[in-house]
Amino acid sequence: MTRKNTQSRPAYLQAYEVIRDRILNGEIPGGTKIVEEKLATELGFSRTPIRDSLRQLAHEGLIVNKKVVQPSEKDLIDLFEVRSLLEGASVKSAATYLAEEDLQALSECIRMGREGSFEEIMDANERFHEIIVQASGNALMIETIDRMKSIIYLFRKTVVLNKRPRLIDEHEEIYEAIKARDTEKAQQLMEAHLQADLDFCLRILRSSSQR
């Protein structure tokens, strides 16, 4: 999630991208109180685009009650429960309908997940799941996942930075089940994959809170 370097974008989108990226890379830590005037001065925007960008960030769950989100264990569990339901259903559609070019794109995501830089692995991980969700053809499901994208990014970063074991192996197993058009196995593997992500993130969260 890097800021797009173009001044032709509306001011509120530019402000949104800067603030979002600062939250996601840790420059604005969880729990920080957000003050419109201060951000406007720091970033060189007027208050209107700042206000609009903060509204979007609140919609995505990155800002709650005018503070940068600090997800609790329950927040994490709830998020992954929704993801498991939606992505479990989506992967069955992928195993039924996914076109050859999308299968090749999944394979490329796996290759990049094994060989890429941190940012490339992050992008490949996001793209892998995005292709599968898009395969659902369900606009509401796609929109729901898209709205959670920034929060998912925070947890994806935890998983990738801390090198969760078998992360890419699991992607490859899901890919093979989709390729084989095995809908039930694909769903089972996706749900197990997301459960493993959840368990890993919970361990990291609990160990951090004990320091």
Secondary structure, 3 states (H helix, E strand, C coil): CCCCCCCCCCHHHHHHHHHHHHHHCCCCCCCCECCHHHHHHHHCCCHHHHHHHHHHHHHCCCEECCEECCCCHHHHHHHHHHHHHHHHHHHHHHHHHCCHHHHHHHHHHHHHHHHCCHHHHHHHHHHHHHHHHHCCCCHHHHHHHHHCHHHHHHHHHHHHHCCCCCHHHHHHHHHHHHHCCCHHHHHHHHHHHHHHHHHHHHHHHHHHHCC
